Amino acid sequence: MMSGKKQWEERNLSMVMDLYEMTMSNGYFKEGNIEDCVVFDVFYRRNPDEGGFAIFAGLEQIVEYIENFHFSDEDVKYLRSKNLYSDEFLEYLWQFKFKGDIYALPEGTIMYPDEPIITVVAPLIDAQLIETAILLEVNHQSLIATKTRRIVKAAEGRSVADFGARRAHNMDAAVYGARAALIGGASSTATVLAGQMFDMPISGTMAHSWVMFFDDEFTAFKKFAEVYPDNSILLVDTYDVLGSGVPNAIRTAKEVLEPMGKRLKGIRLDSGDLAYLSKKARKMLDDAGLNDAIIVASNSLDEFTIHSLITQGAMIDSFGVGERLITSKSEPVFGAVYKLAAVEKNGRMIPKIKVSENVEKITNPGRKNLYRVYDEEGKAVADVIACDDEHLENGSSADCIDPQKPWKTRHFENCVFKPLQKQIFKDGKLVSDMPSVTEIAAFVKKQLSEEIWEEEQRFEYPHRHYLDMTKKYYAMKNELLESLKV
């Protein structure tokens, strides 16, 4: 058994999988199915928090996982100890490298339920072994990016910083959650490792322990200002916000910073009635000539509390958001799934469909193309699923069916049809550049400001983005359903 230190230094994330992936792969190996090509789609069924959309995040980590996928001697030794697998299969794993193709939405794409986010076209075992790792990256980072965007929208232009590391579910959740938060629109993170790994802005002030360590509050503020004269944001709620905290911050500005030719950058409120306290503090600061000092607020914030604070006229310039962002407390499960869509037989892809008593769990079968349809003003009016051999050309017309209202035919004329997926891996080799986190965040912002209808971005009763099907695809799906009737 590896020691804790060795496990930490030599983690092989290839082993992050459910046991059934290995069990089924061993069965496929024994049946001689290892070269059979299959298609799996990743998709999700509903938007978090009853929202109008979600944000795709986590692709960079999926790429890293695929590129480094292997089974070490320690891994094979461990699997052998379970007495579940043949020596031939274990030898196969020891030499294993992913050989398939992967297609995906560009990271940061605004996405909707039931459309393929990622498509894996690969030998059966290759496709099966990577299921869990792909899903956990999509489910975690897409959830946090989407939640952050809601919080950022509620802040109405005020900055939002990720303060969530200590409330995250573990170290990886803190670091990759911070990455996802930046994609969703956060301005910075307090998590230093995330800043180092992803070249993200980092921010932070002081804790109550700093104030409590010194003999009195003013001394604590004075010492901090002397160390950080260009970045003095003072935490004013350790004892009494209006009775001592703000007055001592003003005194620090006047007696410590101004003689140095510096200005107080701001104060932070971390408890109490934030609307009331911020308005009182703002007046005190302004009356002291500190109009440029900002007020930062933290303490169990989310989009609902931030919206309420702004509605109440709170004088808050920046929000530090912790556990309700990093855990997406109001909706902690994203729910993306990985489903078989097609199996190759005699050189032809045969569509496969999962049928369920729950209509929403019936899958969309087969290889498929996904298009986003833009009107003449550049607004995204719908997404369309087409058969793999259908290609919708810009400026052409198309008749499509809304599967939720199949009696309605939608006619698209003079539209732009943009294919959404692009190839990421070909024959196991990376064939696409990966943008930086800041570039992904800018891509999200551009889509939401220029392409996505404001009605889809409402918190309450957002407009449903149409996911239509071409007539050919819709007919294929229904023929497949008919063929399965008993």
C-alpha positions in Angstrom: 0.0 0.0 0.0 1.4 3.4 -1.0 2.1 5.9 1.8 0.1 9.1 1.9 3.1 11.2 0.8 3.8 8.9 -2.2 0.1 9.0 -3.2 0.1 12.8 -3.2 3.3 13.1 -5.2 2.5 10.4 -7.7 -1.3 10.5 -8.1 -2.4 8.8 -11.3 -5.8 10.2 -12.2 -6.3 7.4 -14.7 -7.6 5.4 -11.8 -10.4 7.9 -11.1 -13.1 5.6 -12.5 -16.1 3.6 -11.3 -15.4 -0.1 -10.9 -18.0 -1.0 -13.5 -15.9 0.7 -16.2 -13.1 -1.8 -15.5 -15.5 -4.7 -15.1 -17.2 -4.1 -18.4 -13.9 -3.4 -20.1 -12.6 -6.8 -19.0 -15.8 -8.4 -20.3 -15.5 -6.7 -23.7 -11.8 -7.8 -23.8 -12.8 -11.4 -23.2 -15.4 -11.2 -25.9 -12.9 -9.8 -28.4 -14.7 -6.4 -28.7 -11.7 -4.2 -28.0 -11.6 -2.7 -31.6 -15.3 -2.2 -32.0 -15.9 1.6 -32.4 -18.7 3.3 -30.5 -20.1 6.8 -29.9 -20.8 8.3 -26.5 -22.4 11.7 -25.9 -22.1 13.8 -22.8 -25.2 15.9 -22.1 -27.2 17.2 -19.2 -31.0 17.3 -18.7 -31.8 20.6 -16.8 -30.2 23.9 -16.0 -29.2 24.6 -12.4 -31.4 26.8 -10.3 -34.1 26.7 -13.0 -32.0 29.0 -15.0 -32.1 29.6 -18.8 -28.6 28.2 -19.7 -25.4 26.7 -18.4 -21.7 27.4 -19.1 -19.4 24.6 -20.3 -16.3 24.4 -18.2 -13.6 21.8 -17.4 -12.4 20.9 -20.9 -8.7 21.8 -20.2 -8.6 19.3 -17.4 -10.2 16.6 -19.6 -7.5 17.2 -22.2 -4.8 16.9 -19.5 -6.4 13.7 -18.3 -6.6 12.1 -21.7 -3.0 13.1 -22.6 -1.7 11.5 -19.4 -4.0 8.4 -19.3 -2.0 5.3 -18.5 -1.9 2.4 -16.0 1.3 2.3 -13.9 2.9 -0.8 -12.5 1.4 0.1 -9.1 -2.1 0.4 -10.7 -1.8 -3.0 -12.5 -0.5 -4.6 -9.3 -3.5 -3.2 -7.4 -6.0 -4.4 -10.0 -4.4 -7.9 -10.0 -4.8 -8.1 -6.2 -8.6 -7.8 -6.7 -8.6 -11.2 -8.5 -11.2 -9.9 -10.9 -9.3 -9.7 -14.2 -7.3 -12.0 -16.4 -3.6 -11.6 -16.8 -4.1 -10.9 -20.5 -6.4 -8.0 -19.7 -4.0 -6.6 -17.2 -1.2 -6.8 -19.7 -3.4 -4.9 -22.1 -4.0 -2.2 -19.5 -0.3 -1.9 -18.8 0.3 -0.9 -22.5 -3.0 1.1 -22.8 -3.1 4.5 -24.5 -6.3 6.3 -25.6 -6.7 6.0 -29.4 -10.0 7.6 -30.1 -11.5 10.9 -31.3 -13.1 13.5 -29.1 -15.3 16.4 -30.2 -16.5 19.1 -27.8 -18.0 22.5 -27.5 -15.3 25.2 -27.1 -14.8 25.7 -23.4 -17.0 28.6 -22.1 -19.8 27.9 -24.6 -23.3 28.8 -23.4 -25.1 25.5 -23.5 -28.6 24.0 -23.0 -30.1 20.7 -21.9 -30.1 17.6 -24.0 -27.5 18.7 -26.6 -24.1 16.9 -26.9 -21.5 18.8 -25.0 -18.7 16.2 -25.7 -18.8 13.3 -28.2 -16.4 10.4 -27.9 -15.8 8.3 -31.0 -13.4 5.5 -30.0 -12.8 1.8 -29.6 -15.2 0.4 -27.0 -12.8 0.0 -24.1 -11.2 3.4 -24.7 -14.6 5.1 -24.6 -15.7 3.2 -21.5 -12.6 3.8 -19.3 -12.7 7.6 -19.5 -16.4 8.1 -18.5 -16.1 9.0 -14.8 -13.2 11.5 -15.2 -14.9 13.3 -18.1 -18.2 13.6 -16.2 -16.7 14.8 -12.9 -14.8 17.6 -14.7 -17.9 18.7 -16.7 -20.2 18.4 -13.7 -18.0 20.3 -11.2 -16.7 23.2 -13.3 -19.8 23.8 -15.4 -21.8 24.0 -12.1 -19.5 26.5 -10.5 -19.1 28.6 -13.7 -22.9 28.7 -14.1 -23.5 29.7 -10.5 -20.8 32.4 -10.6 -22.4 33.9 -13.7 -25.7 34.2 -11.8 -23.9 35.9 -8.9 -22.0 38.3 -11.2 -25.3 39.2 -13.0 -26.9 40.0 -9.7 -24.0 42.2 -8.7 -24.8 44.5 -11.7 -21.3 45.5 -12.6 -19.8 45.4 -9.1 -16.8 43.1 -8.8 -17.2 39.6 -7.4 -14.3 37.7 -5.9 -14.1 34.0 -5.1 -13.6 33.6 -1.4 -14.6 30.0 -1.2 -11.5 27.8 -0.8 -11.9 27.0 2.9 -15.6 25.9 2.3 -14.8 23.8 -0.8 -15.2 20.1 -0.6 -11.5 19.5 -0.9 -8.3 21.0 -2.3 -9.0 20.2 -5.9 -12.5 21.6 -5.6 -11.1 24.8 -4.3 -8.5 25.2 -7.1 -10.6 24.1 -10.0 -13.7 25.8 -8.6 -11.7 29.0 -8.6 -10.9 28.4 -12.3 -14.5 27.8 -13.1 -15.5 30.9 -11.1 -13.2 33.1 -13.3 -14.8 31.5 -16.4 -18.2 32.5 -14.9 -17.2 36.1 -14.5 -15.5 36.4 -11.1 -12.8 39.2 -11.1 -10.4 37.3 -8.8 -9.9 34.5 -6.4 -8.4 34.3 -2.9 -7.0 30.9 -3.7 -3.3 31.4 -4.3 -2.6 28.0 -6.0 -5.4 28.8 -8.5 -3.7 32.1 -9.2 -0.4 30.4 -9.7 -1.7 27.6 -11.9 -4.0 29.5 -14.2 -2.4 33.0 -14.1 -5.6 34.4 -12.4 -5.8 37.7 -10.4 -5.7 37.0 -6.7 -7.1 39.2 -3.9 -7.5 39.2 -0.1 -7.4 41.5 2.8 -7.1 40.4 6.5 -8.8 38.1 8.9 -10.4 38.9 12.3 -7.4 37.2 13.9 -5.1 40.1 12.7 -7.3 42.6 14.5 -7.6 40.4 17.6 -3.9 39.7 17.8 -3.0 43.4 18.6 -3.9 45.2 21.8 -6.5 47.4 20.1 -8.2 47.8 16.8 -6.4 51.0 15.7 -3.0 49.5 16.3 -4.0 46.5 14.1 -5.2 48.8 11.3 -2.0 51.0 11.7 0.3 48.0 11.4 -1.5 46.7 8.4 -1.5 50.1 6.7 2.2 50.4 7.3 2.9 47.1 5.7 0.4 47.5 2.8 0.1 51.2 2.2 -1.1 50.8 -1.4 -3.7 48.1 -0.6 -5.2 48.8 2.7 -8.7 47.3 2.9 -9.5 47.2 6.6 -11.9 44.6 8.2 -14.1 46.8 10.4 -16.6 44.3 12.0 -14.4 42.6 14.6 -15.8 44.6 17.5 -18.3 47.3 16.5 -18.6 48.4 12.9 -20.0 51.9 13.4 -18.7 52.5 16.9 -15.1 51.7 16.4 -14.4 49.9 13.1 -15.1 52.6 10.6 -13.9 55.4 12.9 -10.6 53.6 13.4 -10.3 53.0 9.6 -10.8 56.8 9.1 -8.2 57.5 11.7 -5.8 55.2 10.0 -6.4 57.0 6.7 -5.7 60.4 8.3 -2.9 59.6 10.7 -1.0 56.8 8.9 -1.7 56.8 5.2 -2.2 60.4 4.3 1.2 61.5 5.8 2.7 58.8 3.5 0.9 60.3 0.5 -1.4 57.3 0.3 -5.1 56.8 0.4 -7.3 54.2 2.2 -8.3 51.7 -0.4 -11.4 50.6 1.5 -13.1 48.7 4.3 -14.7 45.2 4.5 -17.9 44.2 6.2 -18.3 40.5 7.1 -21.3 40.4 9.3 -24.5 42.2 10.4 -27.1 44.0 8.4 -24.9 44.7 5.3 -27.4 47.1 3.7 -27.8 49.3 6.8 -24.1 49.2 7.8 -22.8 49.9 4.3 -25.0 53.0 3.9 -24.0 54.3 7.3 -20.3 53.5 6.7 -20.5 55.2 3.3 -21.7 58.4 4.8 -19.0 58.3 7.5 -16.3 57.8 4.9 -17.6 60.5 2.6 -17.9 63.0 5.4 -14.2 62.3 6.2 -13.3 63.0 2.6 -12.7 59.4 1.7 -15.1 59.2 -1.2 -12.7 57.0 -3.1 -12.6 54.3 -0.4 -14.5 51.2 -1.5 -16.8 49.0 0.6 -16.3 45.3 0.3 -18.9 42.9 1.6 -18.7 39.2 2.4 -20.6 36.7 4.6 -22.7 33.9 3.1 -23.6 35.8 -0.1 -25.2 34.5 -3.3 -27.2 36.0 -6.2 -30.3 36.2 -4.1 -28.8 38.1 -1.1 -26.8 40.3 -3.5 -29.9 41.2 -5.5 -31.7 42.0 -2.2 -28.8 44.2 -1.0 -28.7 46.2 -4.2 -32.5 46.6 -4.2 -32.2 48.0 -0.6 -29.7 50.6 -1.8 -26.7 49.0 -0.1 -23.5 51.1 -0.8 -21.3 48.1 -1.6 -18.7 48.2 -4.3 -17.4 44.7 -4.3 -18.5 41.3 -3.1 -16.4 38.4 -1.7 -18.5 35.3 -2.2 -17.6 32.0 -0.5 -19.3 28.8 0.2 -22.5 29.5 -1.7 -20.4 30.0 -4.9 -17.7 27.3 -4.5 -20.3 24.6 -3.6 -23.2 26.0 -5.6 -25.2 25.6 -2.4 -28.7 26.2 -3.9 -28.2 23.6 -6.6 -25.1 21.4 -5.8 -25.6 18.8 -8.6 -25.1 19.5 -12.3 -26.2 16.1 -13.6 -24.3 15.6 -16.9 -24.5 12.0 -18.1 -22.5 9.8 -20.5 -24.6 7.7 -22.8 -24.0 5.3 -25.7 -25.3 6.8 -28.9 -24.0 4.5 -31.7 -22.1 1.3 -32.4 -20.2 0.6 -35.6 -21.2 -2.5 -37.5 -19.6 -3.4 -40.8 -18.3 0.1 -41.3 -21.6 1.8 -40.5 -22.7 3.6 -37.3 -25.9 2.0 -36.0 -27.8 4.5 -33.7 -28.6 3.4 -30.2 -31.2 4.8 -27.9 -32.0 4.5 -24.2 -35.7 4.3 -23.5 -37.2 5.1 -20.2 -40.6 5.4 -18.4 -39.4 8.9 -17.8 -39.7 10.8 -21.1 -36.9 13.2 -20.2 -34.5 10.2 -19.9 -35.0 9.0 -23.5 -31.7 9.8 -25.2 -31.0 11.3 -28.6 -29.4 8.5 -30.7 -26.7 8.3 -33.3 -23.8 10.4 -34.6 -25.1 13.9 -34.9 -24.2 17.5 -35.7 -25.1 20.4 -33.4 -25.7 23.8 -34.9 -26.5 27.2 -33.3 -28.8 29.3 -35.4 -28.3 33.1 -35.6 -30.7 35.6 -37.0 -29.7 38.6 -39.1 -28.9 40.6 -35.9 -26.5 38.0 -34.6 -28.8 36.7 -31.9 -28.9 32.9 -31.2 -32.5 31.9 -31.9 -32.2 28.1 -31.5 -29.9 25.1 -31.5 -30.5 22.3 -34.0 -29.6 18.6 -33.9 -29.0 17.1 -37.4 -27.9 13.7 -38.6 -24.2 13.2 -39.1 -24.5 13.4 -42.9 -26.6 16.6 -42.8 -24.8 19.9 -43.2 -26.7 23.2 -42.7 -25.1 25.9 -44.8 -25.2 29.6 -44.0 -28.0 31.4 -45.8 -29.8 28.2 -46.6 -33.3 27.4 -45.3 -34.2 24.6 -43.0 -37.5 23.2 -41.6 -37.0 21.9 -38.0 -39.2 20.3 -35.3 -39.3 21.2 -31.7 -39.4 17.7 -30.0 -41.3 19.1 -27.0 -44.0 20.4 -29.4 -43.7 18.1 -32.4 -46.8 19.5 -34.1 -44.9 22.7 -34.7 -42.5 23.1 -37.6 -40.0 26.0 -37.3 -38.7 27.4 -40.6 -35.3 29.1 -40.7 -34.5 31.4 -43.6 -31.4 33.5 -44.2 -29.8 32.4 -41.0 -26.3 31.6 -39.9 -25.8 28.0 -38.9 -22.7 27.6 -36.8 -21.5 24.1 -35.9 -20.8 24.1 -32.2 -18.5 21.1 -31.7 -14.9 21.0 -32.8 -12.5 18.2 -32.8 -10.2 18.0 -29.8 -8.5 14.6 -30.2 -7.9 12.6 -33.4 -6.6 9.0 -33.0 -5.6 9.9 -29.4 -3.6 13.0 -30.4 -4.5 16.5 -29.3 -5.4 18.5 -32.4 -6.8 21.7 -30.9 -5.3 24.7 -29.1 -6.5 25.3 -25.5 -7.3 29.0 -24.7 -6.3 30.6 -21.4 -8.8 30.9 -18.6 -9.0 34.7 -19.2 -9.7 34.1 -22.9 -12.5 31.6 -22.0 -14.0 34.1 -19.5 -14.0 36.8 -22.3 -15.7 34.3 -24.6 -18.5 33.8 -22.0 -19.0 37.5 -21.6 -19.1 38.1 -25.4 -21.8 35.5 -25.9 -24.0 36.8 -23.1 -23.7 40.4 -24.2 -24.0 39.9 -27.9 -25.6 36.6 -28.8 -27.8 35.2 -26.0 -31.2 36.8 -25.5 -31.6 38.8 -22.3 -34.9 36.9 -21.7 -32.8 33.7 -21.4 -30.7 35.3 -18.7 -33.6 36.1 -16.3 -33.5 34.6 -12.8 -37.2 33.9 -12.8 -39.1 32.2 -15.6 -36.3 32.5 -18.2 -37.2 32.0 -21.9 -36.6 28.4 -23.0 -33.9 28.2 -25.6 -35.2 26.0 -28.5 -33.4 22.8 -29.2 -34.9 21.7 -32.5 -34.2 18.7 -34.7 -34.1 18.5 -38.5 -37.0 16.5 -40.0 -34.5 13.8 -41.0 -33.1 13.4 -37.5 -36.5 13.6 -35.8 -37.8 10.8 -38.2 -34.7 8.6 -37.5 -35.3 8.9 -33.7 -38.9 8.0 -34.0 -38.3 5.1 -36.3 -35.8 3.8 -33.8 -38.4 4.1 -31.0 -41.0 2.3 -33.2 -38.6 -0.5 -33.8 -38.2 -1.1 -30.1 -41.9 -1.5 -29.3 -42.7 -4.8 -27.8 
